[in-house]
Amino acid sequence: MDQTLSNYTTNTLPSSNPDKRLLTGPNPLTATNPLTGSNPLTNTNPFTGAVSSSMNPLQKQPYQQHQQQLMGPMSNPVAQQLLGMTTNALPHQPRQQNHLMGPKSNPMLNSMMNPMRTPMHREMVSPAHNRMMQQQDESERNSIFSASDDNVIMKQVMDTHIPDGTDVDVKPLVHIVEEILRHATITADPASPVAHTDVAKPENKSNQTNAIVMLNSLSHIIDRLACEMAFKCLTGGDGHTTALALFHTVSNFHWDAKLVLTLAAFALNYGEFWLLAQIYSSNQLARSMAILKQVPMIMEHSAPLKPRFDALNKLIKAILELTQCIIHFKELPSMYITHEVPAMARALNTIPTAVYWNVRGIIACASQITSLTSMGHEYGLSSTEMQSWELSTLSLKINHLLEFLKKQLEECHRVVGDRKEMDFRNSFNQLFDTIHIDNMKILKTLISPREDILPLYDGNTKQRVSLEVLRRRNVLLLISGLDMSRDELSILEQIYSESRIQGTRMEALYELVWMPIVDPYVEYTEAMERQFEEMKIQMPWYSVYHPNIINRAVKKSIGDRWHFRNKPILVVLDPQGRELSPNALHMMWIWGSTAFPFTSAREEALWREETWRLELLVSGMDPIILNWVKEDKYIFLYGGEDIEWIRKFTSNARAMATAARIPLEMAYVGKSKKRENVRKTITTINVEKLSYCWQDTALIWFFWTRLESMLFSKIQLKRADDQDMIMLQIKKLLSYDKDGSWALLCKGSQILTNGHGSTMLQTPVDFDLWKEHIPNRGFDSSFKDYHDKLHVAANNCCRFEFPIAAGRIPEGMRCPECHRLMEKYIAFLCCHDQTGLLEPY
């Protein structure tokens, strides 16, 4: 080597003080080739990967050798000679260490390329002190997705992408990498330079096995990437050139594998550094190796380096999050989502860019450790502020990409969820058409398929239990919202208790399970949680432990198959899981435990045995009325809230009974709605002693609920026709209740007639006009004949209200008075029992 070059080398050997590592004079070789002065930590733009200022090869004019500068210093023969890369320079040149380190070790060389980068002007280039650079940096950050440089960069990156179909399951490798990076931590406490607080967790044997199998074929690629990355960082190659070199090495892999393999290569070197940092004080071998890497000095000065390590950790965290996000896209099931889905298409277009910038972030992180171990902590302290800023800038770029991809991933998950849900809902009915050995498959589908939880709460023992308690049992699924009324719970609890009193035989026949259904699109609040817990504790039967256990698709399938909206239903399953009744709640309200086993066949059999009689209406609710029936008295049941009508009706009915010399009793049974008005009416009736009345409004609620249940039961059995006498009379009573006052006349258990308040009041008032027929036709026929004439003349209309929440609504219904097809309306009723606003449907 000539003497001039030898003198240059001798005078530029690195010292322990970076401020002394200066050239004694300008070197024409380095001064004429700006590429060798590039510094990936100070002279590159993290957004574009290009060399800053006049060094930026992506922004130079064509006459400035654009293509040569994109390839970096490796493409320049002069630069190669300066970097010691000629074949005859590597073995014996004394400048080898200086050249392997690259221009990073020579501040004067950097200042020749950009005077603003010299140590004496460091305060001028710090973003915290330079308003012009702050504005420029802000502009770069705001143009992350629109920078024209990105297009040039990605064209080069895409040229390296030559996949050969090699598919790699990267999850086991990612797990290992995350473990390495999670344990590679540092604090700034000089007394305890390395702190690791994570408790060691047992390794997943499955992950270990998968990783070993994968590494058998990929370890050489990871080692190659690690060596290439370390060499490029030592020689000062700019980030973009280094990234392209790594992409060429993994050109045949898919994007997720490219990224994870590069990340694993980084973790290999990064983990080695921190492993030495954590054990060098207690292990002699590690101590000797740590000295070679200057680890003890770095650890002793870790406090001043804290801003850099904080920025480094933040960038690594962003890299890992973006890596996981990219992997999640590959894991999306192709049967539910394709490239045609807009969110997936946008993600696939963005993933190459995201992989590139993640690799750039990885290279930046690797450069940080390399610069510390090769040039010492003094260099690290002198450049901490700028290095921290550049790491933060890369974090910003990666986080922008992460935010965008997360939004696309959320949309993809929504599409997948919707399509999975649709498939589930389509196959839900088939599940009940299949013969099963027992009911466990059905129950696991409905309640919870998970084996690691106890999904039921035993209301008797107040303990959590598994689904096994329901195996091969008749199961009644009480499906409702959280607003099930206290009246409903009270009556249901009474019927349930009565069935248990009958002894172990009945107890062994069925189990009741409450399935609380919460709208999946409504936020589950603390108030709802309290309401649920209060209901669950009150119930003596089994309950699903928490509403969130029930899958959203199951909730919608329940609505599809059993028409559940909000009103409680009672689905009956036999020991093999077959559906015996889509809603046995009507049966339970009408006949109680007598309806067991609550099958549709049992429901039809019970209706065949029924006749239109007073016992059907009042059942066992009131022993006083049942005694009147046994005594064969005349009985008026009446309802409504018009107290004036009640006064007139009761006084005229008594006068009629006295004149006709018949034993007459009257009972007020209230109204299906407007409970507060009914309470006031009951109070007036009691004070004025107008008639007998039910004091408990829960009893009144049950009376009307049973009538509605009779209607729904007939509809469910498809018996809602005008040839059914019971159905016709039930519809009349329900219609009269909506219009106002009404009355029903019985003699013993026989129901003579029922009608609207106006005609039922007028008949006793006109007693003198029809009493002459009593001797020949009897009181019963005379009253009925006269009332029927008034009824025909009045031409009253009927109306019904079916809550949407009730689920099953008949497609059409005929009027019980005129038998014409009724017109359908939509009624909007407020929660305060006010009159509804009707609009034609």
BELJOWO-V654661 format. One line per field, one symbol per residue. ss: DSSP state (H for helix, E for strand, C for the rest). psi: psi as a letter, one per 30 degrees, with the letter a starting at -180 (. if undefined). burial: # if it has 9 or more other ideal C-beta (glycine too) atoms within 8 Angstrom, else .. Layout:
ss = ???
psi = ???
burial = ???
//
This chain:
ss = CCHHHHHHHHHCCCCCCHHHCCCCCCCHHHHHCHHHHCCCCCCECCCCCCECHHHCCCCCCHHHCHHHHHCCHHHCHHHHHHCCCCCCCCCCCCCHHHHHHHHHHCHHHHHHHCHHHCHHHHHHHCCCCCHHHHHHHHHHHHCCCCCHHHHHHHHHHHHCCCCCCECCCCHHHHHHHHHHHHHCCCCCCHHHCCCCCCCCCCCCHHHHHHHHHHHHHHHHHHHHHHHHHHHHHHHCCCHHHHHHHHHHHCCCECHHHHHHHHHHHHHHHHHHHHHHHHHCCCCHHHHHHHHHCCHHHHHHCCCCCHHHHHHHHHHHHHHHHHHHHHHHHHHCCCCCCCCCCHHHHHHHHHHHHHHHHHHHHHHHHHHHHHHHHHHHHHHHHHCHHHHHHHHHHHHHHHHHHHHHHHHHHHHHHHHHHHHHHHHHHHHHHHHHHCCCCCCHHHHHHHCCCCCCCCCEEECCCCEEECHHHHCCCEEEEEEECCCCCHHHHHHHHHHHHHHHHCCHHHHCCEEEEEEECCCCCCCCCHHHHHHHHHHHHHCCCEEECCHHHCCHHHHHHHHHHHCCCCCCEEEEECCCCCEEECCCHHHHHHHHHHHCCCCHHHHHHHHHHCCCEHHHHHCCCCHHHHHHHHCCCEEEEEECCCHHHHHHHHHHHHHHHHHHCCCEEEEECCCCCCHHHHHHHHHHHHHHCCCEECCCHHHHHHHHHHHHHHHHHHHHCCCCCCCCHHHHHHHHHHHHHHHCCEEEEEECCEEEEEEEHHHHHHHHHCHHHHHHHHHHHHHHHHHHHHHHHHHHHHCCCCCCCCCHHHCCCCCCCECCCCCCECCCEEEECCCCCCCCEEEEC
psi = kleeeeeeeefgkklfjfffikkflkjfeeefjfefgkjfffgljfefglklbffjfffllefhheeefefafffjeeeeeeghflffeeefkfgeeeeefafffjeeeefeejffglefgefffkfffjeeeeeeeeeeefgeffkfeeeeefeeefffjikgfkkkjfeeeeeeeeeefefilklgjefiekkjfkkkkkkjeeeeeeeeeefeffeeeeeeeeeeeeeeeeggkleeeeeeeeeeehfflleeeeeeeeeeeefeeeeeefeeefffffkeeeeeeeeeggeeeeefhfeffeeeeeeeeeeeeeeeeeeeeeeeeffkkfffklffkeeeeeeeffeeeeeefeeeeeeeeeeeeeeeffflfeeeefgeeeeeeeeeeeeeeeeeeeeeeeeeeeeeeeeeeeeeeeeeeefeefeffkkleageeeeeeedkfkfgljflkjfefhlkllfffgkhlkkjjjklafgkleeeeeeeeeeeeeeefflfeeefelkkkkjkjkjfgkkjleeeeeeeeeeeefkfakkkekefekkeeeeeeeeeeghkdekkljkkklfggkjfkfjgeeeeeefbfffkghleeeeeeeefflljleeeefbgejfeeeeeeeghlkkjkllagjeeeeeeeeeeeeeeeeefhkjklkkkgblfaheeeeeeeeeeeeefhelklkejfeeeeeeeeeeeeeeeeeeeghgilffjeeeeeeeeeeeeeffblllkkljbfkjelllleeefeeeeegeffgfffeeefleeeeeeeeeeeeeeeehklllljjkeffdjkkelkkkfefglklkklkkjklfghlklkkkk.
burial = ....##.##..###...#..#.#...#.##..#.##################..####.#.....#.###.###.#.#######....##..#.##.#################..##..##..##...#..##..#..##.##..#.##.###.##..##.#..#.#.#########.##.######....###...........##.##..##..#..######.###.################.###.###################.#####.##.....##.###.##########..############.############..#...##...#.######.########################.############################.######.###.##..###..##..#..##...#.###########......#####.....#.#.###.########.#.#..#######.#####..#...##.##########.........##.##..##..#.#####.#.##..#######.#####.########.###.###########.##.######.###.##.....#######..#..##.##...##########..#############..#...#########..#.###.##.###...##.##..#####################.##...#.############.##########..##############.##..##.##....#.########.##..#.#.#.#.....###....####.....#..........#..#.....
//
